[in-house]
Amino acid sequence: MLLAPLRCQRGLFFSASRSEDKPRSPYCEALELVLSRCMEKRWLLLLWRQGAWASLKNPQAHADGVCLLTSVLLRNQLVTRGVIWALSQWLNSPSGNLQLTATAFFAELMKDPPVMEKKFLESVLGVLVEKSQHGIGAVRQMAVRGLGNAVRGAPKEVHKHKAAILEVLQRGLENTTCPVVAAESMLALAEVVRKLKAEGLGSAFKDIARSTKRFLEAEPDVLRFSAFSLYAVLASSASGKRSFFTREVWETWVSLLLHLRDPDPEVSNVCRTTLYVCAPFLVLERVQQTIVTSIGLSAAQLQYEVCHCLVRDAPAMLEKLHSIARSRRLESGQALHPAAVAVLGDILEKTRGLSGSWQQLE
């Protein structure tokens, strides 16, 4: 059982005895009306602007809507013991939809749990570990999100159970049939790595780094975004594994360079950050300097500048780019993302003839 029996009302907003498979529009409208009497207008406006009510009614976005609503309720101190007790009953409901709602609620609760409920955090953590193997992908996704959030809300419990949590999150990376679970696992791992650093992770640090690079060329945008996000945190936390991560960056630098112009703007932005934090692991000093002083350059300009450095200082690396362009595969054998193939072709076309120019200058 998640929580000890509580001698209090079940809560104003949720009833453990509801039999509906999913919240209906009238339910959401009633909840909105109740909250309008309890919260300041600015919070209601926030929920409206971020589409909380529409998300709650949409099966595909329901879990994210629950997380947003829970976050606002927590900030307004409206998550009572009765609400927590009522939602805990849904965790074992025969309805998968109610289990999803409850799991999303507790996932968000772990980010900033009420002080009075701190003693229940370890139990909630155990439930999230259990739900990470649920048959419904969305439930697994919310469980994994909760484990990542727990790094902030329950750091002592996470440290105590880090082996079990790492096992769950690393297993999530193997679930290629459900991209959102793998993506959520990488974002959760980013929180864990940021907290524990390479030293606290032991051999798991290397395993995570090797698994992450497999997603840098993934087809779904959400996987690439999560992979570059996690890779940046790995680079920032690799002080105790510098020689290992230097070798890793030498295997991933092509993806880091090409996805500066990823077709998804969020991916391209996080890729630029990742390339910046990975720059110290590139042995070539001129390339490092180009990257860290690239403020004001567009993604394309930065790519061209890096290739200019390769022409002069590392022609073998430039030749590697030509080889990858011909095979459309990285040296590891992994296929390049179609957009990366097009970007690579553009870079090599723009830098054609530079080698001869440098030889003439010398």
C-alpha positions, 0 to 999 in steps of 0.5 A: 500500500502506498500510504498509511490510512489517513483519518481525513476527508478524501479531498475536494477535487478528487474522489477515490470512488469514481467509476469513470474511465477518464475525466469528462468535460463536465468534470473538468469544467466543475474543477475549473469553477472550484479552482476559480474560487480558491486561486488567484486570477494569475494562476487560472490565467496560466492554466488557460494559456498553457492549455491545461483544461484542453489537455485534461480532456485530450487522451494524448495530452491528459498526463501533461495536463495533470502535471501542469495542474498539479504544479499549480495546485502545489504552488497554491498549497492546495494539495492536501492530505485528502487529495494525496490519499484519494489519488493513491487509491487510483494507482491500483484502479482497474482503469488504466486511465485512472492509473495514468492520472494518478501516476502523473500526479505523483510524478509532479508531486515528487518535484516539490512535495509538501513538507508534511508529506515528506515521510511518504516519499520513499513509498512513492518512489517505490510505486514509481519504480513499479509503474515503470514496468506498466503495460501502458506506455504513457504510465511508464513515461510518467513513472520515469518522469517522476523518478527524474523529478525525485532528484530535486524533491527527494534527493536523500531517497534517490541517493539511497535507492540510486541502483534501482533507479538507474536500472529502471532508467537505463532499461528505459533506453532499451525500449526503442518501441516506445520513443517517449519512454526512452526520451523521458528516461534520458531526461530523467537520467540527466537529472540523476547525472547532474546530481551524482556526477561521474564519481557517484555513478561509477561504471554506470556513467560509461554505460549511459554515455554509450547508450545515449550516443545511439539516439543522436541520429534517431528519427523522432525529434523527441529522442534527439532532443533528449539525447543531446540534453543528456549528452551535455550533462554528461560532458559537464559531469565528466571531470572524473572520467575525462579520458573516457569522455574525450574518446566518446566525443571523438566518436560523436563530434560529427553528429554534434557538428551536423545537428547544429542545423537540425530541422527541429529548432529545439534540437538545434538549440540544445545541440549548440549548447552540447557542442559548447560543453563538449569543446574542451574534449576536442584536442584541436585547440583552434576548433575549441576556440572557434566553438567557445567564441562563436556567439553571434555566428549562425549555425551554418557559419559555425559549421563552416568555421569549424571546417576551415579549422579542419582543413588547416589543422586536421585534414584527416578529420575532414576526409572522415566527413567526406567518407561519411557523406559517401556512405551516409553512415557514421564510423560506428555503422549508424545511419545519419539522419536524412537532414544531417546528410543534406547538411553535410553535403552543403558543408562539404560543397561550401568548403570545397577548394579550401585545402588547396588555398591553405597549401598556397598560403603556406 
